[in-house]
Structure formats: C-alpha cells, structure tokens
C-alpha cells in the first residue's frame, strides 16, 4: 500500500523568509558583480576647481560658523 503524500503547505512566515533571503542574495550578487566587472573609479564626474557650482571658501566658512554658533558654552 502506498503512503499518501501530504500537500505541501507553506506558512506565510516561511514564504516571507525565503523571499527576504532571495532578495538579500540578489542584492549581494549585484554588488559583487558590479565591483568585479566595474573596475572604474568611483569619481562622480563633478566639476573641477573654478566651476560656478563649487562653493567658495568664504561661503563654506560662514555656513559652518552659523551652524556651529548654536552650540554655545554656558
């Protein structure tokens, strides 16, 4: 006499766990393959010195003085 096989029922928690592990594996594989195959510098191609988009030193200094002025010694 043959034993009847029970239908495979999967809980929602097990299903979500398998999906999360699969997505994690895909993300890790994508990062590894990009690092191996890329071989390119991570330079974002920002404009060089003298560009109109580069902040001036005086502006940076005044920004940080203004930002740090909140922290006063009492």
KEVEX-299842 format. One record per residue (C-alpha): residue number from 1; y, x, z. Coordinates in Angstrom, 1 decimal, padded with zeros to 4 digits. Layout:
<rec figu="NUM" yy="Y" xx="X" zz="Z"/>
...
//
This chain:
<rec figu="1" yy="000.0" xx="000.0" zz="000.0"/>
<rec figu="2" yy="003.4" xx="001.3" zz="-000.9"/>
<rec figu="3" yy="006.2" xx="001.5" zz="001.6"/>
<rec figu="4" yy="009.3" xx="-000.3" zz="000.6"/>
<rec figu="5" yy="012.4" xx="001.8" zz="000.4"/>
<rec figu="6" yy="015.4" xx="000.5" zz="002.3"/>
<rec figu="7" yy="018.5" xx="000.1" zz="000.3"/>
<rec figu="8" yy="021.0" xx="003.0" zz="000.8"/>
<rec figu="9" yy="023.8" xx="001.6" zz="002.8"/>
<rec figu="10" yy="026.7" xx="003.8" zz="003.4"/>
<rec figu="11" yy="029.3" xx="003.3" zz="006.1"/>
<rec figu="12" yy="033.0" xx="003.3" zz="005.4"/>
<rec figu="13" yy="033.4" xx="006.3" zz="007.7"/>
<rec figu="14" yy="030.8" xx="008.4" zz="005.8"/>
<rec figu="15" yy="032.3" xx="007.4" zz="002.5"/>
<rec figu="16" yy="035.8" xx="008.4" zz="003.5"/>
<rec figu="17" yy="034.5" xx="011.7" zz="005.0"/>
<rec figu="18" yy="032.8" xx="012.5" zz="001.7"/>
<rec figu="19" yy="036.0" xx="011.7" zz="-000.3"/>
<rec figu="20" yy="038.1" xx="013.9" zz="002.1"/>
<rec figu="21" yy="035.7" xx="016.8" zz="001.8"/>
<rec figu="22" yy="035.6" xx="016.4" zz="-002.0"/>
<rec figu="23" yy="039.4" xx="016.4" zz="-002.3"/>
<rec figu="24" yy="039.7" xx="019.4" zz="000.0"/>
<rec figu="25" yy="037.2" xx="021.3" zz="-002.1"/>
<rec figu="26" yy="039.0" xx="020.4" zz="-005.3"/>
<rec figu="27" yy="042.4" xx="021.5" zz="-003.8"/>
<rec figu="28" yy="040.9" xx="024.8" zz="-002.7"/>
<rec figu="29" yy="039.3" xx="025.4" zz="-006.1"/>
<rec figu="30" yy="042.6" xx="024.7" zz="-007.8"/>
<rec figu="31" yy="044.5" xx="027.1" zz="-005.5"/>
<rec figu="32" yy="041.9" xx="029.8" zz="-006.0"/>
<rec figu="33" yy="041.7" xx="029.4" zz="-009.8"/>
<rec figu="34" yy="045.5" xx="029.5" zz="-010.1"/>
<rec figu="35" yy="045.7" xx="032.7" zz="-008.1"/>
<rec figu="36" yy="042.9" xx="034.3" zz="-010.0"/>
<rec figu="37" yy="043.9" xx="033.2" zz="-013.5"/>
<rec figu="38" yy="047.7" xx="033.2" zz="-012.9"/>
<rec figu="39" yy="048.3" xx="036.8" zz="-012.3"/>
<rec figu="40" yy="052.0" xx="036.1" zz="-012.8"/>
<rec figu="41" yy="054.8" xx="037.0" zz="-010.4"/>
<rec figu="42" yy="056.0" xx="034.1" zz="-008.2"/>
<rec figu="43" yy="059.6" xx="034.6" zz="-009.5"/>
<rec figu="44" yy="061.2" xx="031.2" zz="-009.8"/>
<rec figu="45" yy="063.5" xx="032.4" zz="-012.6"/>
<rec figu="46" yy="066.6" xx="031.9" zz="-010.5"/>
<rec figu="47" yy="069.9" xx="033.2" zz="-012.0"/>
<rec figu="48" yy="070.9" xx="036.7" zz="-011.2"/>
<rec figu="49" yy="073.9" xx="038.0" zz="-009.3"/>
<rec figu="50" yy="077.2" xx="036.8" zz="-010.6"/>
<rec figu="51" yy="075.9" xx="033.4" zz="-011.5"/>
<rec figu="52" yy="078.1" xx="030.3" zz="-010.8"/>
<rec figu="53" yy="075.2" xx="028.8" zz="-008.9"/>
<rec figu="54" yy="074.9" xx="031.7" zz="-006.5"/>
<rec figu="55" yy="076.8" xx="031.1" zz="-003.2"/>
<rec figu="56" yy="079.5" xx="033.6" zz="-002.3"/>
<rec figu="57" yy="079.1" xx="035.7" zz="000.8"/>
<rec figu="58" yy="082.2" xx="034.2" zz="002.4"/>
<rec figu="59" yy="080.8" xx="030.7" zz="001.9"/>
<rec figu="60" yy="077.5" xx="031.7" zz="003.5"/>
<rec figu="61" yy="079.2" xx="033.3" zz="006.4"/>
<rec figu="62" yy="081.4" xx="030.3" zz="007.1"/>
<rec figu="63" yy="078.4" xx="027.9" zz="006.7"/>
<rec figu="64" yy="076.4" xx="029.8" zz="009.4"/>
<rec figu="65" yy="079.4" xx="030.2" zz="011.7"/>
<rec figu="66" yy="080.0" xx="026.5" zz="011.5"/>
<rec figu="67" yy="076.3" xx="025.7" zz="012.0"/>
<rec figu="68" yy="075.8" xx="028.1" zz="014.9"/>
<rec figu="69" yy="079.0" xx="027.1" zz="016.7"/>
<rec figu="70" yy="077.2" xx="024.1" zz="018.1"/>
<rec figu="71" yy="075.2" xx="026.4" zz="020.4"/>
<rec figu="72" yy="077.8" xx="027.4" zz="022.9"/>
<rec figu="73" yy="077.1" xx="029.4" zz="026.1"/>
<rec figu="74" yy="078.2" xx="027.4" zz="029.1"/>
//
